[in-house]
Amino acid sequence: MDREIWFEKVLWSYMPCHWKGWAVLFAFIFPTVIAIIVTQKALVASGHSDVDWLPWLIFFLPALVSLMAITKRHS
C-alpha cells in the first residue's frame, strides 16, 4: 500500500497540498494553541506568571516534533 502525498516540500518546509494535510495541520495547531492559552491563564490566575514559557515547552515542542514527523512521512 502506497502512502498518500499530503504535503509538498517547498524550500526547507512542507506545505499542505491535499485536504488531509490541512486537516492534520488544524488538528495539531488548534488544540495546541488552546492548551497554551488556557495554561497561561491558569498560571496567571494562580500567581505564577513568571513561568509563562512553561506551556510553550510542554505543548508546543511535542506538537511541532510530531507534526514534522507526519509531514515528512506524507510528502
mmCIF file as gemmi writes it, N, C-alpha and C atoms, coordinates in Angstrom:
data_model
loop_
_atom_site.group_PDB
_atom_site.id
_atom_site.type_symbol
_atom_site.label_atom_id
_atom_site.label_alt_id
_atom_site.label_comp_id
_atom_site.label_asym_id
_atom_site.label_entity_id
_atom_site.label_seq_id
_atom_site.pdbx_PDB_ins_code
_atom_site.Cartn_x
_atom_site.Cartn_y
_atom_site.Cartn_z
_atom_site.occupancy
_atom_site.B_iso_or_equiv
_atom_site.pdbx_formal_charge
_atom_site.auth_seq_id
_atom_site.auth_asym_id
_atom_site.pdbx_PDB_model_num
ATOM 1 N N . MET Axp A 1 ? 0.849 -1.178 0 1 0 ? 1 A 1
ATOM 2 C CA . MET Axp A 1 ? 0 0 0 1 0 ? 1 A 1
ATOM 3 C C . MET Axp A 1 ? 0.896 1.243 0 1 0 ? 1 A 1
ATOM 4 N N . ASP Axp A 2 ? 0.67 2.104 -0.947 1 0 ? 2 A 1
ATOM 5 C CA . ASP Axp A 2 ? 1.463 3.329 -1.06 1 0 ? 2 A 1
ATOM 6 C C . ASP Axp A 2 ? 0.943 4.403 -0.123 1 0 ? 2 A 1
ATOM 7 N N . ARG Axp A 3 ? 1.878 5.264 0.299 1 0 ? 3 A 1
ATOM 8 C CA . ARG Axp A 3 ? 1.489 6.387 1.143 1 0 ? 3 A 1
ATOM 9 C C . ARG Axp A 3 ? 0.887 7.488 0.277 1 0 ? 3 A 1
ATOM 10 N N . GLU Axp A 4 ? -0.081 8.193 0.831 1 0 ? 4 A 1
ATOM 11 C CA . GLU Axp A 4 ? -0.671 9.325 0.124 1 0 ? 4 A 1
ATOM 12 C C . GLU Axp A 4 ? 0.205 10.549 0.314 1 0 ? 4 A 1
ATOM 13 N N . ILE Axp A 5 ? 0.247 11.394 -0.695 1 0 ? 5 A 1
ATOM 14 C CA . ILE Axp A 5 ? 1.014 12.631 -0.626 1 0 ? 5 A 1
ATOM 15 C C . ILE Axp A 5 ? 0.076 13.723 -0.124 1 0 ? 5 A 1
ATOM 16 N N . TRP Axp A 6 ? 0.325 14.202 1.098 1 0 ? 6 A 1
ATOM 17 C CA . TRP Axp A 6 ? -0.484 15.252 1.692 1 0 ? 6 A 1
ATOM 18 C C . TRP Axp A 6 ? 0.259 16.574 1.736 1 0 ? 6 A 1
ATOM 19 N N . PHE Axp A 7 ? 1.594 16.504 1.692 1 0 ? 7 A 1
ATOM 20 C CA . PHE Axp A 7 ? 2.426 17.695 1.822 1 0 ? 7 A 1
ATOM 21 C C . PHE Axp A 7 ? 3.446 17.74 0.703 1 0 ? 7 A 1
ATOM 22 N N . GLU Axp A 8 ? 3.759 18.954 0.262 1 0 ? 8 A 1
ATOM 23 C CA . GLU Axp A 8 ? 4.747 19.179 -0.77 1 0 ? 8 A 1
ATOM 24 C C . GLU Axp A 8 ? 5.922 19.927 -0.165 1 0 ? 8 A 1
ATOM 25 N N . LYS Axp A 9 ? 7.13 19.499 -0.473 1 0 ? 9 A 1
ATOM 26 C CA . LYS Axp A 9 ? 8.31 20.17 0.065 1 0 ? 9 A 1
ATOM 27 C C . LYS Axp A 9 ? 8.569 21.436 -0.762 1 0 ? 9 A 1
ATOM 28 N N . VAL Axp A 10 ? 8.594 22.568 -0.055 1 0 ? 10 A 1
ATOM 29 C CA . VAL Axp A 10 ? 8.874 23.854 -0.666 1 0 ? 10 A 1
ATOM 30 C C . VAL Axp A 10 ? 10.037 24.46 0.107 1 0 ? 10 A 1
ATOM 31 N N . LEU Axp A 11 ? 11.172 24.586 -0.567 1 0 ? 11 A 1
ATOM 32 C CA . LEU Axp A 11 ? 12.422 25.035 0.046 1 0 ? 11 A 1
ATOM 33 C C . LEU Axp A 11 ? 12.743 24.149 1.246 1 0 ? 11 A 1
ATOM 34 N N . TRP Axp A 12 ? 12.672 24.665 2.457 1 0 ? 12 A 1
ATOM 35 C CA . TRP Axp A 12 ? 13.041 23.885 3.635 1 0 ? 12 A 1
ATOM 36 C C . TRP Axp A 12 ? 11.834 23.498 4.492 1 0 ? 12 A 1
ATOM 37 N N . SER Axp A 13 ? 10.632 23.725 3.997 1 0 ? 13 A 1
ATOM 38 C CA . SER Axp A 13 ? 9.445 23.386 4.787 1 0 ? 13 A 1
ATOM 39 C C . SER Axp A 13 ? 8.469 22.558 3.949 1 0 ? 13 A 1
ATOM 40 N N . TYR Axp A 14 ? 7.411 22.132 4.575 1 0 ? 14 A 1
ATOM 41 C CA . TYR Axp A 14 ? 6.388 21.33 3.911 1 0 ? 14 A 1
ATOM 42 C C . TYR Axp A 14 ? 5.072 22.103 3.898 1 0 ? 14 A 1
ATOM 43 N N . MET Axp A 15 ? 4.429 22.136 2.736 1 0 ? 15 A 1
ATOM 44 C CA . MET Axp A 15 ? 3.155 22.837 2.58 1 0 ? 15 A 1
ATOM 45 C C . MET Axp A 15 ? 2.073 21.818 2.239 1 0 ? 15 A 1
ATOM 46 N N . PRO Axp A 16 ? 0.88 21.956 2.826 1 0 ? 16 A 1
ATOM 47 C CA . PRO Axp A 16 ? -0.185 21.002 2.513 1 0 ? 16 A 1
ATOM 48 C C . PRO Axp A 16 ? -0.657 21.162 1.065 1 0 ? 16 A 1
ATOM 49 N N . CYS Axp A 17 ? -0.814 20.042 0.395 1 0 ? 17 A 1
ATOM 50 C CA . CYS Axp A 17 ? -1.309 20.06 -0.987 1 0 ? 17 A 1
ATOM 51 C C . CYS Axp A 17 ? -2.545 19.176 -1.138 1 0 ? 17 A 1
ATOM 52 N N . HIS Axp A 18 ? -3.082 18.698 -0.038 1 0 ? 18 A 1
ATOM 53 C CA . HIS Axp A 18 ? -4.247 17.81 -0.035 1 0 ? 18 A 1
ATOM 54 C C . HIS Axp A 18 ? -5.11 18.211 1.158 1 0 ? 18 A 1
ATOM 55 N N . TRP Axp A 19 ? -6.39 17.937 1.091 1 0 ? 19 A 1
ATOM 56 C CA . TRP Axp A 19 ? -7.257 18.337 2.204 1 0 ? 19 A 1
ATOM 57 C C . TRP Axp A 19 ? -6.878 17.632 3.505 1 0 ? 19 A 1
ATOM 58 N N . LYS Axp A 20 ? -6.311 16.43 3.407 1 0 ? 20 A 1
ATOM 59 C CA . LYS Axp A 20 ? -5.892 15.728 4.614 1 0 ? 20 A 1
ATOM 60 C C . LYS Axp A 20 ? -4.689 16.413 5.268 1 0 ? 20 A 1
ATOM 61 N N . GLY Axp A 21 ? -3.854 17.045 4.463 1 0 ? 21 A 1
ATOM 62 C CA . GLY Axp A 21 ? -2.744 17.81 5.015 1 0 ? 21 A 1
ATOM 63 C C . GLY Axp A 21 ? -3.238 18.994 5.823 1 0 ? 21 A 1
ATOM 64 N N . TRP Axp A 22 ? -4.232 19.695 5.28 1 0 ? 22 A 1
ATOM 65 C CA . TRP Axp A 22 ? -4.828 20.811 6.026 1 0 ? 22 A 1
ATOM 66 C C . TRP Axp A 22 ? -5.507 20.324 7.298 1 0 ? 22 A 1
ATOM 67 N N . ALA Axp A 23 ? -6.173 19.174 7.217 1 0 ? 23 A 1
ATOM 68 C CA . ALA Axp A 23 ? -6.848 18.624 8.392 1 0 ? 23 A 1
ATOM 69 C C . ALA Axp A 23 ? -5.837 18.274 9.489 1 0 ? 23 A 1
ATOM 70 N N . VAL Axp A 24 ? -4.703 17.717 9.113 1 0 ? 24 A 1
ATOM 71 C CA . VAL Axp A 24 ? -3.67 17.385 10.094 1 0 ? 24 A 1
ATOM 72 C C . VAL Axp A 24 ? -3.13 18.655 10.743 1 0 ? 24 A 1
ATOM 73 N N . LEU Axp A 25 ? -2.888 19.681 9.933 1 0 ? 25 A 1
ATOM 74 C CA . LEU Axp A 25 ? -2.402 20.949 10.483 1 0 ? 25 A 1
ATOM 75 C C . LEU Axp A 25 ? -3.366 21.519 11.511 1 0 ? 25 A 1
ATOM 76 N N . PHE Axp A 26 ? -4.63 21.591 11.148 1 0 ? 26 A 1
ATOM 77 C CA . PHE Axp A 26 ? -5.612 22.149 12.081 1 0 ? 26 A 1
ATOM 78 C C . PHE Axp A 26 ? -5.816 21.245 13.298 1 0 ? 26 A 1
ATOM 79 N N . ALA Axp A 27 ? -5.7 19.928 13.114 1 0 ? 27 A 1
ATOM 80 C CA . ALA Axp A 27 ? -5.854 19.005 14.238 1 0 ? 27 A 1
ATOM 81 C C . ALA Axp A 27 ? -4.729 19.16 15.258 1 0 ? 27 A 1
ATOM 82 N N . PHE Axp A 28 ? -3.582 19.625 14.831 1 0 ? 28 A 1
ATOM 83 C CA . PHE Axp A 28 ? -2.472 19.86 15.754 1 0 ? 28 A 1
ATOM 84 C C . PHE Axp A 28 ? -2.455 21.291 16.268 1 0 ? 28 A 1
ATOM 85 N N . ILE Axp A 29 ? -2.631 22.251 15.378 1 0 ? 29 A 1
ATOM 86 C CA . ILE Axp A 29 ? -2.461 23.66 15.748 1 0 ? 29 A 1
ATOM 87 C C . ILE Axp A 29 ? -3.563 24.144 16.683 1 0 ? 29 A 1
ATOM 88 N N . PHE Axp A 30 ? -4.812 23.868 16.365 1 0 ? 30 A 1
ATOM 89 C CA . PHE Axp A 30 ? -5.924 24.392 17.158 1 0 ? 30 A 1
ATOM 90 C C . PHE Axp A 30 ? -5.883 23.927 18.619 1 0 ? 30 A 1
ATOM 91 N N . PRO Axp A 31 ? -5.79 22.632 18.904 1 0 ? 31 A 1
ATOM 92 C CA . PRO Axp A 31 ? -5.733 22.22 20.314 1 0 ? 31 A 1
ATOM 93 C C . PRO Axp A 31 ? -4.471 22.701 21.034 1 0 ? 31 A 1
ATOM 94 N N . THR Axp A 32 ? -3.358 22.794 20.305 1 0 ? 32 A 1
ATOM 95 C CA . THR Axp A 32 ? -2.118 23.258 20.928 1 0 ? 32 A 1
ATOM 96 C C . THR Axp A 32 ? -2.232 24.71 21.36 1 0 ? 32 A 1
ATOM 97 N N . VAL Axp A 33 ? -2.763 25.55 20.505 1 0 ? 33 A 1
ATOM 98 C CA . VAL Axp A 33 ? -2.925 26.967 20.848 1 0 ? 33 A 1
ATOM 99 C C . VAL Axp A 33 ? -3.917 27.136 21.994 1 0 ? 33 A 1
ATOM 100 N N . ILE Axp A 34 ? -5.013 26.405 21.964 1 0 ? 34 A 1
ATOM 101 C CA . ILE Axp A 34 ? -5.997 26.474 23.051 1 0 ? 34 A 1
ATOM 102 C C . ILE Axp A 34 ? -5.364 26.025 24.369 1 0 ? 34 A 1
ATOM 103 N N . ALA Axp A 35 ? -4.593 24.947 24.352 1 0 ? 35 A 1
ATOM 104 C CA . ALA Axp A 35 ? -3.95 24.457 25.581 1 0 ? 35 A 1
ATOM 105 C C . ALA Axp A 35 ? -2.942 25.469 26.119 1 0 ? 35 A 1
ATOM 106 N N . ILE Axp A 36 ? -2.196 26.114 25.24 1 0 ? 36 A 1
ATOM 107 C CA . ILE Axp A 36 ? -1.228 27.117 25.68 1 0 ? 36 A 1
ATOM 108 C C . ILE Axp A 36 ? -1.934 28.31 26.313 1 0 ? 36 A 1
ATOM 109 N N . ILE Axp A 37 ? -2.983 28.793 25.681 1 0 ? 37 A 1
ATOM 110 C CA . ILE Axp A 37 ? -3.721 29.952 26.205 1 0 ? 37 A 1
ATOM 111 C C . ILE Axp A 37 ? -4.351 29.627 27.559 1 0 ? 37 A 1
ATOM 112 N N . VAL Axp A 38 ? -4.998 28.472 27.664 1 0 ? 38 A 1
ATOM 113 C CA . VAL Axp A 38 ? -5.657 28.09 28.921 1 0 ? 38 A 1
ATOM 114 C C . VAL Axp A 38 ? -4.627 27.911 30.038 1 0 ? 38 A 1
ATOM 115 N N . THR Axp A 39 ? -3.512 27.281 29.727 1 0 ? 39 A 1
ATOM 116 C CA . THR Axp A 39 ? -2.482 27.07 30.745 1 0 ? 39 A 1
ATOM 117 C C . THR Axp A 39 ? -1.863 28.381 31.189 1 0 ? 39 A 1
ATOM 118 N N . GLN Axp A 40 ? -1.624 29.304 30.264 1 0 ? 40 A 1
ATOM 119 C CA . GLN Axp A 40 ? -1.071 30.598 30.657 1 0 ? 40 A 1
ATOM 120 C C . GLN Axp A 40 ? -2.053 31.379 31.522 1 0 ? 40 A 1
ATOM 121 N N . LYS Axp A 41 ? -3.322 31.319 31.197 1 0 ? 41 A 1
ATOM 122 C CA . LYS Axp A 41 ? -4.326 31.991 32.031 1 0 ? 41 A 1
ATOM 123 C C . LYS Axp A 41 ? -4.402 31.359 33.42 1 0 ? 41 A 1
ATOM 124 N N . ALA Axp A 42 ? -4.283 30.044 33.487 1 0 ? 42 A 1
ATOM 125 C CA . ALA Axp A 42 ? -4.298 29.362 34.781 1 0 ? 42 A 1
ATOM 126 C C . ALA Axp A 42 ? -3.064 29.716 35.608 1 0 ? 42 A 1
ATOM 127 N N . LEU Axp A 43 ? -1.922 29.843 34.967 1 0 ? 43 A 1
ATOM 128 C CA . LEU Axp A 43 ? -0.704 30.231 35.683 1 0 ? 43 A 1
ATOM 129 C C . LEU Axp A 43 ? -0.808 31.655 36.222 1 0 ? 43 A 1
ATOM 130 N N . VAL Axp A 44 ? -1.354 32.562 35.42 1 0 ? 44 A 1
ATOM 131 C CA . VAL Axp A 44 ? -1.525 33.941 35.875 1 0 ? 44 A 1
ATOM 132 C C . VAL Axp A 44 ? -2.524 33.995 37.022 1 0 ? 44 A 1
ATOM 133 N N . ALA Axp A 45 ? -3.615 33.235 36.913 1 0 ? 45 A 1
ATOM 134 C CA . ALA Axp A 45 ? -4.634 33.231 37.966 1 0 ? 45 A 1
ATOM 135 C C . ALA Axp A 45 ? -4.105 32.652 39.274 1 0 ? 45 A 1
ATOM 136 N N . SER Axp A 46 ? -3.162 31.72 39.182 1 0 ? 46 A 1
ATOM 137 C CA . SER Axp A 46 ? -2.611 31.128 40.397 1 0 ? 46 A 1
ATOM 138 C C . SER Axp A 46 ? -1.391 31.882 40.916 1 0 ? 46 A 1
ATOM 139 N N . GLY Axp A 47 ? -1.023 32.974 40.268 1 0 ? 47 A 1
ATOM 140 C CA . GLY Axp A 47 ? 0.078 33.799 40.735 1 0 ? 47 A 1
ATOM 141 C C . GLY Axp A 47 ? 1.451 33.352 40.268 1 0 ? 47 A 1
ATOM 142 N N . HIS Axp A 48 ? 1.507 32.526 39.26 1 0 ? 48 A 1
ATOM 143 C CA . HIS Axp A 48 ? 2.778 32.036 38.735 1 0 ? 48 A 1
ATOM 144 C C . HIS Axp A 48 ? 3.034 32.585 37.333 1 0 ? 48 A 1
ATOM 145 N N . SER Axp A 49 ? 2.892 33.882 37.161 1 0 ? 49 A 1
ATOM 146 C CA . SER Axp A 49 ? 3.05 34.468 35.835 1 0 ? 49 A 1
ATOM 147 C C . SER Axp A 49 ? 4.506 34.527 35.383 1 0 ? 49 A 1
ATOM 148 N N . ASP Axp A 50 ? 5.443 34.224 36.273 1 0 ? 50 A 1
ATOM 149 C CA . ASP Axp A 50 ? 6.853 34.254 35.895 1 0 ? 50 A 1
ATOM 150 C C . ASP Axp A 50 ? 7.282 33.014 35.108 1 0 ? 50 A 1
ATOM 151 N N . VAL Axp A 51 ? 6.446 31.998 35.028 1 0 ? 51 A 1
ATOM 152 C CA . VAL Axp A 51 ? 6.767 30.801 34.247 1 0 ? 51 A 1
ATOM 153 C C . VAL Axp A 51 ? 5.86 30.705 33.017 1 0 ? 51 A 1
ATOM 154 N N . ASP Axp A 52 ? 5.652 31.815 32.337 1 0 ? 52 A 1
ATOM 155 C CA . ASP Axp A 52 ? 4.776 31.816 31.165 1 0 ? 52 A 1
ATOM 156 C C . ASP Axp A 52 ? 5.393 31.07 29.975 1 0 ? 52 A 1
ATOM 157 N N . TRP Axp A 53 ? 6.651 30.714 30.037 1 0 ? 53 A 1
ATOM 158 C CA . TRP Axp A 53 ? 7.303 29.927 28.986 1 0 ? 53 A 1
ATOM 159 C C . TRP Axp A 53 ? 6.978 28.444 29.111 1 0 ? 53 A 1
ATOM 160 N N . LEU Axp A 54 ? 6.526 28.002 30.256 1 0 ? 54 A 1
ATOM 161 C CA . LEU Axp A 54 ? 6.29 26.586 30.512 1 0 ? 54 A 1
ATOM 162 C C . LEU Axp A 54 ? 5.248 25.955 29.572 1 0 ? 54 A 1
ATOM 163 N N . PRO Axp A 55 ? 4.103 26.584 29.301 1 0 ? 55 A 1
ATOM 164 C CA . PRO Axp A 55 ? 3.15 25.963 28.371 1 0 ? 55 A 1
ATOM 165 C C . PRO Axp A 55 ? 3.722 25.768 26.968 1 0 ? 55 A 1
ATOM 166 N N . TRP Axp A 56 ? 4.594 26.667 26.545 1 0 ? 56 A 1
ATOM 167 C CA . TRP Axp A 56 ? 5.215 26.514 25.225 1 0 ? 56 A 1
ATOM 168 C C . TRP Axp A 56 ? 6.095 25.275 25.207 1 0 ? 56 A 1
ATOM 169 N N . LEU Axp A 57 ? 6.806 25.06 26.28 1 0 ? 57 A 1
ATOM 170 C CA . LEU Axp A 57 ? 7.689 23.894 26.371 1 0 ? 57 A 1
ATOM 171 C C . LEU Axp A 57 ? 6.883 22.602 26.443 1 0 ? 57 A 1
ATOM 172 N N . ILE Axp A 58 ? 5.8 22.626 27.193 1 0 ? 58 A 1
ATOM 173 C CA . ILE Axp A 58 ? 5.006 21.412 27.407 1 0 ? 58 A 1
ATOM 174 C C . ILE Axp A 58 ? 4.162 21.055 26.185 1 0 ? 58 A 1
ATOM 175 N N . PHE Axp A 59 ? 3.54 22.032 25.543 1 0 ? 59 A 1
ATOM 176 C CA . PHE Axp A 59 ? 2.595 21.748 24.459 1 0 ? 59 A 1
ATOM 177 C C . PHE Axp A 59 ? 3.16 21.981 23.063 1 0 ? 59 A 1
ATOM 178 N N . PHE Axp A 60 ? 3.914 23.06 22.874 1 0 ? 60 A 1
ATOM 179 C CA . PHE Axp A 60 ? 4.345 23.42 21.523 1 0 ? 60 A 1
ATOM 180 C C . PHE Axp A 60 ? 5.422 22.491 20.975 1 0 ? 60 A 1
ATOM 181 N N . LEU Axp A 61 ? 6.433 22.212 21.755 1 0 ? 61 A 1
ATOM 182 C CA . LEU Axp A 61 ? 7.541 21.394 21.251 1 0 ? 61 A 1
ATOM 183 C C . LEU Axp A 61 ? 7.117 19.975 20.863 1 0 ? 61 A 1
ATOM 184 N N . PRO Axp A 62 ? 6.345 19.255 21.682 1 0 ? 62 A 1
ATOM 185 C CA . PRO Axp A 62 ? 5.9 17.922 21.232 1 0 ? 62 A 1
ATOM 186 C C . PRO Axp A 62 ? 4.995 17.99 19.993 1 0 ? 62 A 1
ATOM 187 N N . ALA Axp A 63 ? 4.151 19.005 19.92 1 0 ? 63 A 1
ATOM 188 C CA . ALA Axp A 63 ? 3.291 19.14 18.744 1 0 ? 63 A 1
ATOM 189 C C . ALA Axp A 63 ? 4.12 19.428 17.499 1 0 ? 63 A 1
ATOM 190 N N . LEU Axp A 64 ? 5.13 20.263 17.633 1 0 ? 64 A 1
ATOM 191 C CA . LEU Axp A 64 ? 5.993 20.585 16.495 1 0 ? 64 A 1
ATOM 192 C C . LEU Axp A 64 ? 6.753 19.36 16.005 1 0 ? 64 A 1
ATOM 193 N N . VAL Axp A 65 ? 7.316 18.601 16.921 1 0 ? 65 A 1
ATOM 194 C CA . VAL Axp A 65 ? 8.07 17.398 16.539 1 0 ? 65 A 1
ATOM 195 C C . VAL Axp A 65 ? 7.145 16.372 15.884 1 0 ? 65 A 1
ATOM 196 N N . SER Axp A 66 ? 5.971 16.17 16.448 1 0 ? 66 A 1
ATOM 197 C CA . SER Axp A 66 ? 5.014 15.218 15.876 1 0 ? 66 A 1
ATOM 198 C C . SER Axp A 66 ? 4.554 15.66 14.493 1 0 ? 66 A 1
ATOM 199 N N . LEU Axp A 67 ? 4.256 16.93 14.34 1 0 ? 67 A 1
ATOM 200 C CA . LEU Axp A 67 ? 3.798 17.447 13.064 1 0 ? 67 A 1
ATOM 201 C C . LEU Axp A 67 ? 4.889 17.355 12 1 0 ? 67 A 1
ATOM 202 N N . MET Axp A 68 ? 6.126 17.617 12.377 1 0 ? 68 A 1
ATOM 203 C CA . MET Axp A 68 ? 7.222 17.49 11.413 1 0 ? 68 A 1
ATOM 204 C C . MET Axp A 68 ? 7.415 16.041 10.975 1 0 ? 68 A 1
ATOM 205 N N . ALA Axp A 69 ? 7.23 15.095 11.88 1 0 ? 69 A 1
ATOM 206 C CA . ALA Axp A 69 ? 7.345 13.68 11.513 1 0 ? 69 A 1
ATOM 207 C C . ALA Axp A 69 ? 6.234 13.278 10.549 1 0 ? 69 A 1
ATOM 208 N N . ILE Axp A 70 ? 5.019 13.758 10.792 1 0 ? 70 A 1
ATOM 209 C CA . ILE Axp A 70 ? 3.89 13.432 9.91 1 0 ? 70 A 1
ATOM 210 C C . ILE Axp A 70 ? 4.076 14.064 8.537 1 0 ? 70 A 1
ATOM 211 N N . THR Axp A 71 ? 4.513 15.328 8.508 1 0 ? 71 A 1
ATOM 212 C CA . THR Axp A 71 ? 4.684 15.985 7.21 1 0 ? 71 A 1
ATOM 213 C C . THR Axp A 71 ? 5.796 15.333 6.392 1 0 ? 71 A 1
ATOM 214 N N . LYS Axp A 72 ? 6.854 14.916 7.052 1 0 ? 72 A 1
ATOM 215 C CA . LYS Axp A 72 ? 7.948 14.253 6.323 1 0 ? 72 A 1
ATOM 216 C C . LYS Axp A 72 ? 7.481 12.899 5.783 1 0 ? 72 A 1
ATOM 217 N N . ARG Axp A 73 ? 6.708 12.186 6.568 1 0 ? 73 A 1
ATOM 218 C CA . ARG Axp A 73 ? 6.233 10.865 6.127 1 0 ? 73 A 1
ATOM 219 C C . ARG Axp A 73 ? 5.252 10.97 4.965 1 0 ? 73 A 1
ATOM 220 N N . HIS Axp A 74 ? 4.41 11.976 4.951 1 0 ? 74 A 1
ATOM 221 C CA . HIS Axp A 74 ? 3.385 12.114 3.924 1 0 ? 74 A 1
ATOM 222 C C . HIS Axp A 74 ? 3.757 13.141 2.865 1 0 ? 74 A 1
ATOM 223 N N . SER Axp A 75 ? 5.032 13.256 2.569 1 0 ? 75 A 1
ATOM 224 C CA . SER Axp A 75 ? 5.439 14.171 1.497 1 0 ? 75 A 1
ATOM 225 C C . SER Axp A 75 ? 6.041 13.392 0.35 1 0 ? 75 A 1
